[in-house]
Amino acid sequence: MFHQHTGTQLIPPEPHFRWRGGEITRLEAFTDAVFAFALTLLVVSLEVPRTFSQLALTMKGFLAFAFCFGLLAHLWHTHYRYSRRYGLQTPYVVFMNSVLLFVILFYVYPLKFLFTLTIGGLSGANATLEARPIEIHQVPALMVVFSLGYMAVFAVFALLYRYAYGKRKELE
């Protein structure tokens, strides 16, 4: 499949599913911008290292960033597939998309904190911190916050897919 205006190759549709969305809509462009901003929030707190020791410490956090990046990329791709499959631009879809973006922007900080804590603990990056990043009694609350964010994201996707299923006759 080729883009008519630029001649560039697009990601092919799913072989078992007729894609209804084609051109990038304003809603998708806005969503892409919010996902880009969420990725920026993952790195915005990083300062440019001034010494090699600081660089080495920063590099220990790369794996945590990679996990966070991968999860956000997965969520973006899930949204991309939904947009291409259904191409819906109704007020309900716009509202639910806004809810999704709100949850993702909120979810970025618990996501980053959890993966930095976990990967940093495994790599020894947390050993250089003067204060503990979390107390043992706070871990359950962190997991609840992370889990609620994760569940909220996929609950919104479930509601979007349920809505599209309700429009199945119109969408053919």
N, C-alpha and C positions, 0 to 999 in steps of 0.2 A: 504494500500500500504506500502510495506517495502523496505528499502534500501538494496540492494543485498549484499553490502560489510559488513555492520555493523549490520544488522538485526534490526535496529531501525525503528520505524514507522514514515513515512513522512506525511505531510499535504496532505489529499486526494485531488485529482483533483475535479474540479467543475462537478457536475452531468450532466450539459447541455453543456459541452465544453470539447473537446478532447485536453488535454495538449500535446504539442509537445516538450517542454523543460523538461529535466530530471536532468541530473547531473549539478552541479554548474560549470559554465564556468568562464574563467578568467575575462570576462567582469562583470559578477555578483559578483565575489569576489572583484574586484576593486570597484564596486558600493557599496557593503556592507562596505568596508573599508572607503569610503568617507562618507557614512551615519554615521558610528561610529565616524569619525572625527567631523562631524557636531554636533553630540550630545555632544562630548567633548567640542566643542566651547561654548556650552550653559553653561557649568559649570566651564570652565577654569578660568574665572575671579573671581570665588569665592575663598576667602582665608579661611583657617580653622579658625573658631572663637576662640578667646583667652579668652573670658569671656562668662558667661551665657547670658548677655544682647546681645552680638554680635550673639550668637547662636539663640536666640529668633528672632532677626532681620533677620537672614539668613533663618530661618524656615518660615518667612512670605513670602519669595520669592519662596517657594516650589511649591505653586499652579501655579505660572507663569511658572516655569520649567516644571511642569506636563502638562500644555497645550501645550507648545512648543514640549515637548517629544512626546505627542500624535499626534500632527500634522506631525512631522517628521516620526513617526512610520507609520502613514497612507500613506505618500508618499512612504516610503520604501515598504510597502505592495502592493501599486499600481504598483510599478516597478516589484516586485516579481511576481505578477499575469501576467503582460505582458510577462515577461521572460518565465514563464511556459506555457502560452497559445501558444506562437509562436516560441520560441527557435531560433529566428533570430540572426545571427552574421554577418550580411553584413556590409560593410563599412558605409552605411547610418545609420544603427542602432547604430554602434559604435560611429559615429559622434554625432548623436542626444543624445545618452546616455551621452556623454561628455558634451554637452551643458546643459543637465539636471543637471548633477553634479555641473557644474560651477554655474548655477542659484541657486541651493540649498545652496551651500557654501556662495554665496553672500547674500542669503535670510535669513540666520541664524541670523545675527545681527539685521536687522530691526524686525524680528520675536521676538527675545528676548527682544529688547527694547520696542516694543509695548506691549507685554504681561506683562513685568515687570512694565511698566508704568501704565497699566490698572489695573492689579491685585494689584500692590503696592498701587495705589490710593484707591482702595476699602478696602484693609486691613490695611491701615495706615502706610505701610512700607516707603512710600515716605515722610512722615511727618518729618522724622529725617534727611533728606537731607538738607544741608545748602543752596545750590543753586537749583533753579527749574530745573528739568530734561528737561523740554520743555516749550516753550512759546506758548501761545494760537494761535498765528499766524503761528506757525510751524506745528500745528496738521494736517492741510490739506496736507502739503508736506509729512509728515510721512505716512499718509493714502495712498497717491499716490504711494510712494515707496513700501509699504507693498502690495498694490493691484497689482502693476506691477509685483512684484516678484511672487505673487500667480498666476496671469494670465500667466506668462511666464512658470512656472512649468507645468501647465495644458495644455498650448499650445504645449509644447514639447510632452506631453503624447498624445495629439490629433494627432499630426503629426506622432508619432510612430504607433498609431492605424490605421491611414489612410494608412500608408505604408504597414502594415500587411494586411489590407483589399485589397490593390492592389496586394498582393501576394496570395490571397485566393485560386487561382487555384493550385498553387504550394504546398500550405499548405494543400490542400484538406479540 
